[in-house]
Amino acid sequence: MPLHDSEAIVLRTYALGDADRLVSLLTRDHGRLRGVAQGARRTKSRFGAALEPFTYLRVWFYERETRDLVRIRQCEILESFLDLQQDYRSGLALALAAEITDAVLPEREPQDAAFRLLLHVLRGLRQSCRPELALGYFLVWTIRLAGWLPDLDHPRMAALSRDSLAAARRILAAPLGDLAADANSPRVTPEFEAYFLDMLEHHMERRLASRRLYEETR
């Protein structure tokens, strides 16, 4: 049973048994994984705060070919984004991004571009990027990376307003940090979000559970 390691971002965690934790991770080298961190819910766990959602870390884990779950051995925090979730709207935007990542990406297939996108969005929020711009950036690029985004001049995109199409074009043309720092940064409207969330749900063939809560804050 070989020991692997990779950079990773914690997507979501769930209680498992009396003291363990089930963790959904997006790793740079191995794609999306689910693993068990034994004893992670104990007060003096060796994992500490490393398995909080959206922590950027290096993780060491064991993998067996016959098992769906890996066994998490050790974690080292590289960057914590726990403070972002103290802002309610930012926390909901991140919850939606995590749910989408979990649903769109297949397990155990390296997804370096998706990994870099999520880390880019987290760092953008850390630099005071508006939650709606960060989420809009994440939505457009996730759809683009999945191969589901038509040419923005395609007739089917005519359902979007001219302003929303202009915002999508700018999102595809510049890094999030540059957009956030621009005094005339793209305006991500509820119409923009609804259009691209509908597109995602159509391709995923499922509803996003965290969408309603996020939309209630708009």
C-alpha atoms as an extended CHARMM CRD file, in Angstrom:
* protein
*
       218  EXT
         1         1  MET       CA              0.0000000000        0.0000000000        0.0000000000  PROA      1               0.0000000000
         2         2  PRO       CA              2.1060000000        2.9490000000       -1.2790000000  PROA      2               0.0000000000
         3         3  LEU       CA              2.1190000000        6.3760000000        0.3360000000  PROA      3               0.0000000000
         4         4  HSD       CA              1.2510000000        9.2660000000       -2.0150000000  PROA      4               0.0000000000
         5         5  ASP       CA              1.4100000000       13.0020000000       -1.4830000000  PROA      5               0.0000000000
         6         6  SER       CA              0.0020000000       16.0120000000       -3.2970000000  PROA      6               0.0000000000
         7         7  GLU       CA             -1.0900000000       19.5980000000       -2.8950000000  PROA      7               0.0000000000
         8         8  ALA       CA             -4.8270000000       19.6440000000       -2.2010000000  PROA      8               0.0000000000
         9         9  ILE       CA             -7.7940000000       21.8430000000       -1.3500000000  PROA      9               0.0000000000
        10        10  VAL       CA            -10.4010000000       20.5720000000        1.0930000000  PROA      10              0.0000000000
        11        11  LEU       CA            -13.8520000000       20.7750000000       -0.5010000000  PROA      11              0.0000000000
        12        12  ARG       CA            -16.1780000000       19.3430000000        2.1330000000  PROA      12              0.0000000000
        13        13  THR       CA            -16.0330000000       17.1800000000        5.2460000000  PROA      13              0.0000000000
        14        14  TYR       CA            -18.5080000000       14.8760000000        6.9750000000  PROA      14              0.0000000000
        15        15  ALA       CA            -18.5960000000       13.1660000000       10.3510000000  PROA      15              0.0000000000
        16        16  LEU       CA            -17.8460000000        9.4470000000       10.1260000000  PROA      16              0.0000000000
        17        17  GLY       CA            -18.3910000000        7.1460000000       13.0840000000  PROA      17              0.0000000000
        18        18  ASP       CA            -17.5120000000        8.4080000000       16.5420000000  PROA      18              0.0000000000
        19        19  ALA       CA            -14.2170000000       10.1480000000       15.8290000000  PROA      19              0.0000000000
        20        20  ASP       CA            -13.3130000000        9.9600000000       12.1370000000  PROA      20              0.0000000000
        21        21  ARG       CA            -13.9150000000       12.3770000000        9.2860000000  PROA      21              0.0000000000
        22        22  LEU       CA            -14.7950000000       11.7360000000        5.6510000000  PROA      22              0.0000000000
        23        23  VAL       CA            -13.0480000000       14.3320000000        3.4890000000  PROA      23              0.0000000000
        24        24  SER       CA            -13.6100000000       15.3780000000       -0.1170000000  PROA      24              0.0000000000
        25        25  LEU       CA            -10.3770000000       16.7510000000       -1.5850000000  PROA      25              0.0000000000
        26        26  LEU       CA             -9.3390000000       18.2660000000       -4.8880000000  PROA      26              0.0000000000
        27        27  THR       CA             -5.6980000000       17.3050000000       -5.3410000000  PROA      27              0.0000000000
        28        28  ARG       CA             -3.3570000000       18.7350000000       -7.9270000000  PROA      28              0.0000000000
        29        29  ASP       CA             -1.7770000000       15.4060000000       -8.9030000000  PROA      29              0.0000000000
        30        30  HSD       CA             -4.5460000000       12.8460000000       -8.4060000000  PROA      30              0.0000000000
        31        31  GLY       CA             -7.7580000000       14.7720000000       -9.0700000000  PROA      31              0.0000000000
        32        32  ARG       CA            -10.7650000000       14.6280000000       -6.8000000000  PROA      32              0.0000000000
        33        33  LEU       CA            -10.4790000000       12.1170000000       -3.9730000000  PROA      33              0.0000000000
        34        34  ARG       CA            -12.4990000000       11.0270000000       -0.9700000000  PROA      34              0.0000000000
        35        35  GLY       CA            -10.6010000000        9.8990000000        2.0760000000  PROA      35              0.0000000000
        36        36  VAL       CA            -10.9320000000        8.9330000000        5.7140000000  PROA      36              0.0000000000
        37        37  ALA       CA             -8.9990000000       10.8260000000        8.3760000000  PROA      37              0.0000000000
        38        38  GLN       CA             -8.9890000000        8.5450000000       11.3900000000  PROA      38              0.0000000000
        39        39  GLY       CA             -9.4670000000       10.3160000000       14.7250000000  PROA      39              0.0000000000
        40        40  ALA       CA             -9.7830000000       13.7290000000       13.0460000000  PROA      40              0.0000000000
        41        41  ARG       CA            -12.7330000000       14.7190000000       15.2450000000  PROA      41              0.0000000000
        42        42  ARG       CA            -10.9220000000       14.0610000000       18.5090000000  PROA      42              0.0000000000
        43        43  THR       CA             -9.9080000000       17.1100000000       20.5510000000  PROA      43              0.0000000000
        44        44  LYS       CA             -6.1910000000       16.3650000000       20.2620000000  PROA      44              0.0000000000
        45        45  SER       CA             -6.2340000000       15.1060000000       16.6830000000  PROA      45              0.0000000000
        46        46  ARG       CA             -2.9330000000       15.2590000000       14.7990000000  PROA      46              0.0000000000
        47        47  PHE       CA             -4.7970000000       16.9110000000       11.9240000000  PROA      47              0.0000000000
        48        48  GLY       CA             -5.6960000000       20.0170000000       13.9340000000  PROA      48              0.0000000000
        49        49  ALA       CA             -7.4120000000       22.5880000000       11.6940000000  PROA      49              0.0000000000
        50        50  ALA       CA             -5.8840000000       21.1990000000        8.4820000000  PROA      50              0.0000000000
        51        51  LEU       CA             -9.1310000000       19.5880000000        7.3200000000  PROA      51              0.0000000000
        52        52  GLU       CA            -11.3270000000       22.6670000000        7.4930000000  PROA      52              0.0000000000
        53        53  PRO       CA            -13.1070000000       23.3820000000        4.1830000000  PROA      53              0.0000000000
        54        54  PHE       CA            -11.0320000000       25.3300000000        1.6280000000  PROA      54              0.0000000000
        55        55  THR       CA             -7.7350000000       24.7900000000        3.4000000000  PROA      55              0.0000000000
        56        56  TYR       CA             -4.8790000000       24.5970000000        0.8910000000  PROA      56              0.0000000000
        57        57  LEU       CA             -2.5340000000       21.8960000000        2.1260000000  PROA      57              0.0000000000
        58        58  ARG       CA             -0.1200000000       19.1350000000        1.3390000000  PROA      58              0.0000000000
        59        59  VAL       CA             -1.6500000000       15.7730000000        2.0870000000  PROA      59              0.0000000000
        60        60  TRP       CA             -0.0940000000       12.3250000000        2.4480000000  PROA      60              0.0000000000
        61        61  PHE       CA             -2.3970000000        9.3570000000        1.9080000000  PROA      61              0.0000000000
        62        62  TYR       CA             -2.5100000000        5.6070000000        1.3370000000  PROA      62              0.0000000000
        63        63  GLU       CA             -4.4620000000        4.1700000000       -1.5720000000  PROA      63              0.0000000000
        64        64  ARG       CA             -5.6600000000        0.6430000000       -2.2780000000  PROA      64              0.0000000000
        65        65  GLU       CA             -6.8640000000       -0.3530000000       -5.7460000000  PROA      65              0.0000000000
        66        66  THR       CA             -9.8780000000       -2.1800000000       -4.3310000000  PROA      66              0.0000000000
        67        67  ARG       CA            -11.0130000000        0.7100000000       -2.0990000000  PROA      67              0.0000000000
        68        68  ASP       CA            -13.0030000000        3.7910000000       -3.1040000000  PROA      68              0.0000000000
        69        69  LEU       CA            -11.6880000000        5.7860000000       -0.1420000000  PROA      69              0.0000000000
        70        70  VAL       CA             -8.0620000000        6.6620000000        0.4920000000  PROA      70              0.0000000000
        71        71  ARG       CA             -6.6520000000        6.7760000000        4.0160000000  PROA      71              0.0000000000
        72        72  ILE       CA             -5.3040000000       10.1930000000        4.9660000000  PROA      72              0.0000000000
        73        73  ARG       CA             -2.0850000000        9.8530000000        6.9200000000  PROA      73              0.0000000000
        74        74  GLN       CA             -0.8220000000       13.4160000000        7.4090000000  PROA      74              0.0000000000
        75        75  CYS       CA             -1.5230000000       17.0110000000        6.3970000000  PROA      75              0.0000000000
        76        76  GLU       CA              0.5050000000       20.2080000000        6.3310000000  PROA      76              0.0000000000
        77        77  ILE       CA             -1.3110000000       23.5340000000        5.9580000000  PROA      77              0.0000000000
        78        78  LEU       CA              0.0630000000       25.6730000000        3.1260000000  PROA      78              0.0000000000
        79        79  GLU       CA             -2.5880000000       28.3960000000        3.2540000000  PROA      79              0.0000000000
        80        80  SER       CA             -5.7650000000       28.7150000000        5.3360000000  PROA      80              0.0000000000
        81        81  PHE       CA             -8.8880000000       30.4390000000        4.0240000000  PROA      81              0.0000000000
        82        82  LEU       CA            -11.0140000000       29.8270000000        7.1090000000  PROA      82              0.0000000000
        83        83  ASP       CA            -11.4690000000       33.5610000000        7.6410000000  PROA      83              0.0000000000
        84        84  LEU       CA            -13.2910000000       33.9200000000        4.3140000000  PROA      84              0.0000000000
        85        85  GLN       CA            -16.2270000000       31.9730000000        5.6900000000  PROA      85              0.0000000000
        86        86  GLN       CA            -16.8130000000       34.5720000000        8.3920000000  PROA      86              0.0000000000
        87        87  ASP       CA            -18.4460000000       36.6310000000        5.6550000000  PROA      87              0.0000000000
        88        88  TYR       CA            -21.8310000000       34.9970000000        5.0360000000  PROA      88              0.0000000000
        89        89  ARG       CA            -22.0500000000       35.6800000000        1.3060000000  PROA      89              0.0000000000
        90        90  SER       CA            -18.4580000000       34.6300000000        0.6500000000  PROA      90              0.0000000000
        91        91  GLY       CA            -19.0900000000       31.4260000000        2.6020000000  PROA      91              0.0000000000
        92        92  LEU       CA            -22.1780000000       30.6360000000        0.5260000000  PROA      92              0.0000000000
        93        93  ALA       CA            -20.3410000000       31.3660000000       -2.7320000000  PROA      93              0.0000000000
        94        94  LEU       CA            -17.5810000000       28.9740000000       -1.6580000000  PROA      94              0.0000000000
        95        95  ALA       CA            -20.0870000000       26.3060000000       -0.6190000000  PROA      95              0.0000000000
        96        96  LEU       CA            -21.6080000000       26.5300000000       -4.0990000000  PROA      96              0.0000000000
        97        97  ALA       CA            -18.1550000000       26.3130000000       -5.7190000000  PROA      97              0.0000000000
        98        98  ALA       CA            -17.3250000000       23.2360000000       -3.6270000000  PROA      98              0.0000000000
        99        99  GLU       CA            -20.5950000000       21.5180000000       -4.5270000000  PROA      99              0.0000000000
       100       100  ILE       CA            -20.0420000000       22.2250000000       -8.2250000000  PROA      100             0.0000000000
       101       101  THR       CA            -16.4630000000       20.9330000000       -8.0930000000  PROA      101             0.0000000000
       102       102  ASP       CA            -17.6190000000       17.7650000000       -6.3430000000  PROA      102             0.0000000000
       103       103  ALA       CA            -20.3200000000       17.1960000000       -8.9520000000  PROA      103             0.0000000000
       104       104  VAL       CA            -18.4950000000       18.1440000000      -12.1630000000  PROA      104             0.0000000000
       105       105  LEU       CA            -15.0490000000       16.5850000000      -11.7340000000  PROA      105             0.0000000000
       106       106  PRO       CA            -14.6440000000       12.8020000000      -11.9890000000  PROA      106             0.0000000000
       107       107  GLU       CA            -12.7760000000       11.0070000000       -9.2320000000  PROA      107             0.0000000000
       108       108  ARG       CA             -9.0810000000       10.1540000000       -9.5770000000  PROA      108             0.0000000000
       109       109  GLU       CA             -8.4370000000       12.0970000000      -12.7870000000  PROA      109             0.0000000000
       110       110  PRO       CA             -5.7970000000       14.8470000000      -12.5280000000  PROA      110             0.0000000000
       111       111  GLN       CA             -7.4300000000       18.2570000000      -13.0350000000  PROA      111             0.0000000000
       112       112  ASP       CA             -4.6180000000       20.7860000000      -12.7170000000  PROA      112             0.0000000000
       113       113  ALA       CA             -6.5620000000       23.6000000000      -14.4160000000  PROA      113             0.0000000000
       114       114  ALA       CA             -9.5690000000       23.1170000000      -12.1090000000  PROA      114             0.0000000000
       115       115  PHE       CA             -7.2440000000       23.0330000000       -9.0990000000  PROA      115             0.0000000000
       116       116  ARG       CA             -5.5630000000       26.2870000000      -10.1330000000  PROA      116             0.0000000000
       117       117  LEU       CA             -8.9630000000       27.8780000000      -10.8020000000  PROA      117             0.0000000000
       118       118  LEU       CA            -10.2830000000       27.1240000000       -7.3190000000  PROA      118             0.0000000000
       119       119  LEU       CA             -7.0890000000       28.3430000000       -5.6610000000  PROA      119             0.0000000000
       120       120  HSD       CA             -7.2070000000       31.4890000000       -7.8220000000  PROA      120             0.0000000000
       121       121  VAL       CA            -10.7830000000       32.1780000000       -6.6550000000  PROA      121             0.0000000000
       122       122  LEU       CA             -9.8790000000       31.6390000000       -2.9920000000  PROA      122             0.0000000000
       123       123  ARG       CA             -6.9700000000       34.0510000000       -3.2690000000  PROA      123             0.0000000000
       124       124  GLY       CA             -9.1610000000       36.5510000000       -5.1070000000  PROA      124             0.0000000000
       125       125  LEU       CA            -11.6510000000       36.5400000000       -2.2410000000  PROA      125             0.0000000000
       126       126  ARG       CA             -8.7790000000       36.9660000000        0.2070000000  PROA      126             0.0000000000
       127       127  GLN       CA             -7.8200000000       40.1160000000       -1.7040000000  PROA      127             0.0000000000
       128       128  SER       CA            -11.3440000000       41.5480000000       -1.1790000000  PROA      128             0.0000000000
       129       129  CYS       CA            -12.8160000000       40.4950000000       -4.5150000000  PROA      129             0.0000000000
       130       130  ARG       CA            -16.6200000000       40.7690000000       -4.4060000000  PROA      130             0.0000000000
       131       131  PRO       CA            -18.2610000000       37.3390000000       -3.8390000000  PROA      131             0.0000000000
       132       132  GLU       CA            -20.4580000000       37.6830000000       -6.9270000000  PROA      132             0.0000000000
       133       133  LEU       CA            -17.4410000000       38.4140000000       -9.1590000000  PROA      133             0.0000000000
       134       134  ALA       CA            -15.4590000000       35.5240000000       -7.6750000000  PROA      134             0.0000000000
       135       135  LEU       CA            -18.3710000000       33.1290000000       -8.1630000000  PROA      135             0.0000000000
       136       136  GLY       CA            -19.1070000000       34.4490000000      -11.6740000000  PROA      136             0.0000000000
       137       137  TYR       CA            -15.4550000000       33.9100000000      -12.6060000000  PROA      137             0.0000000000
       138       138  PHE       CA            -15.5750000000       30.3850000000      -11.1890000000  PROA      138             0.0000000000
       139       139  LEU       CA            -18.8090000000       29.5340000000      -13.0490000000  PROA      139             0.0000000000
       140       140  VAL       CA            -17.6620000000       30.7270000000      -16.4670000000  PROA      140             0.0000000000
       141       141  TRP       CA            -14.2660000000       29.0800000000      -16.2500000000  PROA      141             0.0000000000
       142       142  THR       CA            -15.6260000000       25.8020000000      -14.8400000000  PROA      142             0.0000000000
       143       143  ILE       CA            -18.0380000000       25.5790000000      -17.7780000000  PROA      143             0.0000000000
       144       144  ARG       CA            -15.2440000000       26.5120000000      -20.1960000000  PROA      144             0.0000000000
       145       145  LEU       CA            -12.8670000000       23.8730000000      -18.8000000000  PROA      145             0.0000000000
       146       146  ALA       CA            -15.6160000000       21.2330000000      -18.9640000000  PROA      146             0.0000000000
       147       147  GLY       CA            -16.1030000000       21.9850000000      -22.6680000000  PROA      147             0.0000000000
       148       148  TRP       CA            -19.7160000000       23.1280000000      -22.2380000000  PROA      148             0.0000000000
       149       149  LEU       CA            -19.3620000000       26.8300000000      -23.0790000000  PROA      149             0.0000000000
       150       150  PRO       CA            -20.4840000000       27.8060000000      -26.5950000000  PROA      150             0.0000000000
       151       151  ASP       CA            -18.8190000000       30.6440000000      -28.4580000000  PROA      151             0.0000000000
       152       152  LEU       CA            -20.1480000000       33.8090000000      -26.8610000000  PROA      152             0.0000000000
       153       153  ASP       CA            -21.2850000000       35.0010000000      -30.2950000000  PROA      153             0.0000000000
       154       154  HSD       CA            -23.3800000000       31.8490000000      -30.7930000000  PROA      154             0.0000000000
       155       155  PRO       CA            -27.1370000000       32.5720000000      -31.1770000000  PROA      155             0.0000000000
       156       156  ARG       CA            -27.8860000000       30.4380000000      -28.1520000000  PROA      156             0.0000000000
       157       157  MET       CA            -26.0700000000       32.9880000000      -25.9680000000  PROA      157             0.0000000000
       158       158  ALA       CA            -28.5760000000       35.6530000000      -27.0600000000  PROA      158             0.0000000000
       159       159  ALA       CA            -30.6230000000       34.8640000000      -23.9420000000  PROA      159             0.0000000000
       160       160  LEU       CA            -28.0040000000       36.8010000000      -21.9620000000  PROA      160             0.0000000000
       161       161  SER       CA            -28.1740000000       40.5810000000      -21.8470000000  PROA      161             0.0000000000
       162       162  ARG       CA            -25.5180000000       42.6030000000      -23.6220000000  PROA      162             0.0000000000
       163       163  ASP       CA            -23.9830000000       43.6280000000      -20.2850000000  PROA      163             0.0000000000
       164       164  SER       CA            -23.7650000000       40.0060000000      -19.0750000000  PROA      164             0.0000000000
       165       165  LEU       CA            -22.1470000000       38.8990000000      -22.3380000000  PROA      165             0.0000000000
       166       166  ALA       CA            -19.6280000000       41.7130000000      -21.9810000000  PROA      166             0.0000000000
       167       167  ALA       CA            -18.8950000000       40.5970000000      -18.4050000000  PROA      167             0.0000000000
       168       168  ALA       CA            -18.3540000000       36.9920000000      -19.5650000000  PROA      168             0.0000000000
       169       169  ARG       CA            -15.9390000000       38.1530000000      -22.2920000000  PROA      169             0.0000000000
       170       170  ARG       CA            -13.8950000000       40.1330000000      -19.7720000000  PROA      170             0.0000000000
       171       171  ILE       CA            -13.8220000000       37.2050000000      -17.3460000000  PROA      171             0.0000000000
       172       172  LEU       CA            -12.3690000000       34.9860000000      -20.0650000000  PROA      172             0.0000000000
       173       173  ALA       CA             -9.7460000000       37.5710000000      -20.9600000000  PROA      173             0.0000000000
       174       174  ALA       CA             -8.1580000000       38.5630000000      -17.6370000000  PROA      174             0.0000000000
       175       175  PRO       CA             -7.0910000000       37.1400000000      -14.2530000000  PROA      175             0.0000000000
       176       176  LEU       CA             -9.5320000000       37.5630000000      -11.3910000000  PROA      176             0.0000000000
       177       177  GLY       CA             -7.1640000000       39.8150000000       -9.4380000000  PROA      177             0.0000000000
       178       178  ASP       CA             -6.9170000000       42.2440000000      -12.3470000000  PROA      178             0.0000000000
       179       179  LEU       CA            -10.6880000000       42.3130000000      -12.7690000000  PROA      179             0.0000000000
       180       180  ALA       CA            -11.2770000000       42.8970000000       -9.0520000000  PROA      180             0.0000000000
       181       181  ALA       CA             -8.7550000000       45.7700000000       -8.9730000000  PROA      181             0.0000000000
       182       182  ASP       CA            -10.3490000000       47.5080000000      -11.9620000000  PROA      182             0.0000000000
       183       183  ALA       CA            -12.6350000000       50.3850000000      -10.9870000000  PROA      183             0.0000000000
       184       184  ASN       CA            -14.8900000000       49.2640000000      -13.8580000000  PROA      184             0.0000000000
       185       185  SER       CA            -14.7770000000       45.5530000000      -13.0480000000  PROA      185             0.0000000000
       186       186  PRO       CA            -17.3800000000       43.3000000000      -14.7130000000  PROA      186             0.0000000000
       187       187  ARG       CA            -20.8250000000       43.4910000000      -13.1280000000  PROA      187             0.0000000000
       188       188  VAL       CA            -22.0260000000       39.9840000000      -12.3010000000  PROA      188             0.0000000000
       189       189  THR       CA            -25.8010000000       40.2560000000      -11.9980000000  PROA      189             0.0000000000
       190       190  PRO       CA            -28.3700000000       37.7230000000      -10.7350000000  PROA      190             0.0000000000
       191       191  GLU       CA            -29.2890000000       37.1750000000      -14.4110000000  PROA      191             0.0000000000
       192       192  PHE       CA            -25.6470000000       36.2900000000      -15.1840000000  PROA      192             0.0000000000
       193       193  GLU       CA            -25.4280000000       33.8550000000      -12.2550000000  PROA      193             0.0000000000
       194       194  ALA       CA            -28.7770000000       32.2180000000      -13.0430000000  PROA      194             0.0000000000
       195       195  TYR       CA            -27.8540000000       31.6670000000      -16.6890000000  PROA      195             0.0000000000
       196       196  PHE       CA            -24.5660000000       29.9140000000      -15.9730000000  PROA      196             0.0000000000
       197       197  LEU       CA            -25.9210000000       27.9920000000      -12.9660000000  PROA      197             0.0000000000
       198       198  ASP       CA            -28.7870000000       26.7590000000      -15.1830000000  PROA      198             0.0000000000
       199       199  MET       CA            -26.2190000000       25.6660000000      -17.7750000000  PROA      199             0.0000000000
       200       200  LEU       CA            -24.2760000000       23.7410000000      -15.1480000000  PROA      200             0.0000000000
       201       201  GLU       CA            -27.3740000000       22.0610000000      -13.7300000000  PROA      201             0.0000000000
       202       202  HSD       CA            -28.4500000000       21.0780000000      -17.2440000000  PROA      202             0.0000000000
       203       203  HSD       CA            -25.1530000000       19.3110000000      -17.9490000000  PROA      203             0.0000000000
       204       204  MET       CA            -24.8880000000       17.8460000000      -14.4470000000  PROA      204             0.0000000000
       205       205  GLU       CA            -28.5110000000       16.6410000000      -14.6100000000  PROA      205             0.0000000000
       206       206  ARG       CA            -29.0640000000       17.6270000000      -11.0020000000  PROA      206             0.0000000000
       207       207  ARG       CA            -29.9920000000       20.5870000000       -8.8330000000  PROA      207             0.0000000000
       208       208  LEU       CA            -27.4110000000       22.3650000000       -6.7200000000  PROA      208             0.0000000000
       209       209  ALA       CA            -28.4860000000       22.1690000000       -3.0910000000  PROA      209             0.0000000000
       210       210  SER       CA            -26.5810000000       25.3160000000       -2.0480000000  PROA      210             0.0000000000
       211       211  ARG       CA            -27.9070000000       27.4620000000       -4.9060000000  PROA      211             0.0000000000
       212       212  ARG       CA            -31.1130000000       28.5830000000       -3.1790000000  PROA      212             0.0000000000
       213       213  LEU       CA            -29.3130000000       29.8280000000       -0.0720000000  PROA      213             0.0000000000
       214       214  TYR       CA            -26.8230000000       31.8000000000       -2.1600000000  PROA      214             0.0000000000
       215       215  GLU       CA            -29.5360000000       33.3440000000       -4.3430000000  PROA      215             0.0000000000
       216       216  GLU       CA            -31.4780000000       34.4460000000       -1.2580000000  PROA      216             0.0000000000
       217       217  THR       CA            -28.5910000000       36.7810000000       -0.3820000000  PROA      217             0.0000000000
       218       218  ARG       CA            -28.7600000000       38.6470000000       -3.7390000000  PROA      218             0.0000000000
